[in-house]
Amino acid sequence: MAATLIRPPVVRLLHARQDHATCLRLAASYRQRIAAGETDQREAHAWALGNARRWRLVAAELSEGR
């Protein structure tokens, strides 16, 4: 079980990049909903953008260590 929790740096970088892309897709989806008049999605949009930025920084940090 413990072996599945320890991921090599290459796998962590891959996951960080995938999470970044997922957050960007979420942000785009929320942005479309906001443009369609669903202004209650602003907080979710900000959350997705914040997480996308965080994952981008994590990916950049992991790729420097390669």
TORKOLNU-197238 format. One line per 5 residues: number of its first residue (from 1); their letters; for each residue x, z negated, y of C-alpha. Coordinates in steps of 0.2 Angstrom, whole numbers. Each point is the difference from the previous one (the first is absolute). Example, Ala and Ser with C-alpha at 12.3 -4.5 7.8 and 13.67 -1.06 7.14 Angstrom:
<nutors>
1> AS> 62,-39,-22; 6,3,17
</nutors>
This chain:
<nutors>
1> MAATL> 0,0,0; 14,-4,12; 8,16,-2; -15,9,7; 1,-10,16
6> IRPPV> 18,5,3; 1,18,6; 15,10,3; 4,5,19; -5,19,-4
11> VRLLH> -17,-6,-6; -3,-11,14; 5,14,12; -12,12,-9; -14,-13,1
16> ARQDH> 3,-3,19; -1,18,3; -16,2,-10; -8,-15,9; 5,7,17
21> ATCLR> -8,16,-4; -16,-9,-6; -1,-10,16; 2,16,10; -15,8,-10
26> LAASY> -10,-15,3; 3,0,18; -4,18,2; -17,-3,-10; -4,-15,12
31> RQRIA> 5,11,15; -13,14,-6; -13,-14,-2; 4,-6,18; -2,17,7
36> AGETD> -16,2,-9; -7,-15,9; 4,-14,-12; 9,-11,13; 0,-15,-11
41> QREAH> 14,8,-10; 13,-3,14; 7,-16,-7; 2,8,-17; 9,15,8
46> AWALG> 12,-12,9; 3,-9,-16; 4,16,-10; 12,6,14; 8,-17,0
51> NARRW> 3,1,-18; 6,18,0; 13,-5,13; 5,-15,-10; 2,10,-16
56> RLVAA> 10,13,10; 12,-13,5; 1,-7,-17; 4,17,-7; 13,3,13
61> ELSEG> 9,-16,-4; -1,4,-19; 7,17,3; 15,-7,10; 5,-10,-15
66> R> 1,15,-11
</nutors>
